[in-house]
Amino acid sequence: MKFELYDDVKLNKEVEALAVCGIHEGCYGTVTRIEGEKSLVLFYNSEDTGDSAWAWTENENLEFYQKWPGRATQKFAEWVATQDPAKKPRFREKRLQELDMVKVLAEKPEYAKNGVHKGMVGTILDPRKIGGKWLVFFPDETGADTVESPISETDLELVFRPGEKKDL
């Protein structure tokens, strides 16, 4: 298929070279450069909103999804011109997941304003990581999850993952 710059596309099959970068069949992206039968695509991480990765792929591995509105295309094209695709060839690693019990490793003002402090233990109750942060719920003295706060994955330590055997 012939694509145009800034077409939104979807990866239509599993490609081993992309899979090692976290890019799998069904992943959406935007064509940013075209060279013959290959396109440079900015792929979007559906499991980590705000995360993306650049990859060259054969056009036959892509299917057209939609076109960008004209004004958005111009802004996006200006942004793309400032980027170095070689610096972001893979999605961020995902160490945690929904329902993990986690411990806060850092004391930060942005957490404290929500009543969250270093050493507190809570549970991730949202399947999405957004901008590198998880929405963690912390219980009050009754055990009810009453405090929620977005916490950077780098400031969290896994305490317990449901379904995994834990030595006591």
C-alpha positions in Angstrom: 0.0 0.0 0.0 1.1 3.5 -0.7 1.1 5.8 2.3 1.4 9.5 2.7 3.3 11.4 5.4 1.4 11.6 8.7 -1.1 8.9 7.9 -2.1 7.0 11.0 -1.4 3.3 10.5 -1.7 0.0 12.4 0.9 -2.8 12.4 -1.0 -5.7 10.7 1.2 -8.6 11.8 3.8 -9.5 14.4 7.3 -8.5 13.2 10.1 -10.0 15.2 12.5 -7.0 14.8 9.7 -4.7 16.2 8.5 -7.1 18.9 11.9 -6.9 20.7 11.3 -3.2 21.0 7.8 -3.7 22.5 6.0 -3.0 19.3 3.5 -5.7 18.5 0.7 -6.5 16.0 -2.2 -4.1 16.4 0.1 -1.2 17.5 -0.9 2.2 16.1 1.5 4.8 14.8 2.0 7.7 12.4 4.1 7.6 9.2 6.9 10.2 9.5 9.1 9.4 6.6 8.7 7.2 3.5 11.6 5.6 1.6 10.5 3.2 -1.2 8.7 0.3 0.4 9.6 1.2 3.9 8.2 3.9 6.3 9.6 5.4 9.5 6.7 5.2 11.9 6.2 6.8 15.3 4.4 4.0 17.2 2.4 4.7 20.3 2.5 2.5 23.4 -1.1 1.6 24.3 0.0 0.3 27.8 1.9 3.6 28.7 0.1 6.7 27.5 2.7 9.3 26.4 5.3 6.7 25.5 6.3 6.1 21.9 9.0 4.5 19.8 10.3 5.1 16.2 10.8 2.2 13.9 11.3 1.5 10.2 9.0 -1.1 8.8 8.0 -2.5 5.5 4.8 -0.9 4.2 3.3 -4.3 3.6 3.3 -4.7 7.5 1.1 -1.6 7.9 -2.5 -0.9 7.2 -4.1 2.6 6.8 -6.1 3.7 9.9 -6.9 7.4 9.4 -5.7 10.8 8.2 -4.7 13.7 10.5 -6.7 16.9 10.3 -4.7 19.6 8.4 -3.9 21.9 11.2 -2.8 19.1 13.5 -0.6 17.7 10.7 1.3 21.0 10.5 2.0 21.1 14.3 3.0 17.4 14.3 5.3 17.9 11.3 7.0 20.8 13.1 7.5 18.6 16.2 8.8 15.6 14.1 11.4 17.9 12.6 12.9 18.5 16.0 13.1 14.8 17.0 16.0 12.3 16.6 14.3 8.9 16.0 17.6 7.0 16.9 17.2 8.2 20.5 13.8 6.4 21.1 13.8 3.0 19.3 11.8 1.1 21.9 9.0 1.5 24.4 9.8 2.0 28.1 10.1 -1.2 30.1 7.0 -2.0 32.1 8.0 -3.5 35.5 4.6 -3.1 37.2 1.0 -3.9 36.4 -2.6 -3.5 37.6 -3.3 -5.0 41.1 0.4 -5.0 42.1 0.9 -4.0 45.8 3.7 -1.4 45.8 5.8 0.6 48.2 6.6 4.3 47.8 10.4 4.8 47.7 10.7 8.6 47.7 9.3 11.5 49.6 8.2 14.2 47.1 6.1 17.3 47.5 3.8 16.2 44.6 3.0 13.0 46.5 2.7 14.7 49.9 0.1 17.1 48.7 -2.1 14.0 48.1 -1.2 12.6 51.6 1.3 10.0 50.2 4.7 9.6 51.9 7.8 7.5 51.6 7.2 4.0 52.9 3.5 3.9 52.3 2.1 0.7 50.6 -0.8 0.8 48.1 -2.3 -1.0 45.2 -2.2 -0.1 41.5 -5.9 -0.1 40.4 -5.6 1.1 36.8 -4.2 -1.0 34.0 -2.6 2.0 32.3 0.7 3.7 33.0 0.3 7.3 32.0 3.4 9.4 31.4 5.6 6.9 33.3 3.3 7.1 36.4 0.8 4.6 37.9 -2.3 5.5 39.7 -1.9 4.0 43.2 -4.6 3.7 45.8 -3.7 3.8 49.5 -5.9 2.5 52.3 -6.9 4.5 55.4 -7.0 3.1 58.9 -10.2 1.2 58.1 -8.5 -0.5 55.1 -10.6 1.3 52.5 -8.8 2.7 49.5 -9.4 6.4 50.1 -6.2 8.1 48.8 -5.1 8.0 45.2 -2.1 9.5 43.7 -0.1 9.2 40.4 3.4 7.9 41.4 6.4 7.5 39.0 7.3 3.9 38.4 10.9 4.7 39.4 9.6 5.7 42.8 7.8 2.4 43.4 8.9 -1.0 44.6 6.9 -4.2 44.0 5.8 -5.7 47.3 3.4 -8.4 46.1 1.9 -9.5 42.8 -1.4 -11.4 43.0 -1.0 -14.9 41.6 2.7 -15.2 42.4 3.8 -17.4 45.3 5.4 -15.6 48.1 7.6 -17.2 50.7 6.6 -16.3 54.2 
